[in-house]
Amino acid sequence: MKKVFVFIAFVCALSLSINAQPAGYQLLSGDSKTAMTKKITSASSQLKTLKVNFTQEKTSKVFTSKVTSSGKMSYKKPSYLLWSYTSPTAYSIILNDKGAFFKNAKGSVKNKAIGELGGLLARTVGGDGLVASSDFSVEYYQKSDIAVVMKP
């Protein structure tokens, strides 16, 4: 369950803009929001590793249809992250103790911007970015599961 929650939250973090609350979800505020923050903090402190397969759908006013990507993500505390897209184009974002890298069929390149993105991804997967972030305002919504909406 923790893995599913963290992955859903991570995918929410990748959304660049969300203009409305998720359909059927209730915004958590006050004591409910405080309780959710405590649950996330507790779960993230116990999370040491995470491996998931994902499918990501992107919608945009620029594209006429959804863009669907898939891949795998591996995380190991405190700062190892491998986010690999396998389709439609294969490439990876790698964050480790040697730096941050963008890797595709042409090779890998160390990249400061990838480092910032990788750091954001690692904080989000690790839970820290879901509780307190200077980069995003965070809202929690509940239905039968939890949705975390992060706005830049």
DAGI-V879184 format. One record per run of one state. SS is the DSSP state (~ for helix, > for strand, _ for the rest). FROM is the first residue (numbers start at 1). TO is the last residue. If there is no record, write none. Layout:
ss/from/to
SS/FROM/TO
SS/FROM/TO
//
This chain:
ss/from/to
_/1/1
~/2/14
_/15/25
>/26/27
_/28/29
~/30/46
_/47/48
>/49/58
_/59/66
>/67/76
_/77/79
>/80/87
_/88/90
>/91/96
_/97/98
>/99/104
_/105/106
>/107/110
_/111/111
~/112/125
_/126/127
~/128/131
_/132/136
>/137/142
_/143/145
>/146/151
_/152/152
//
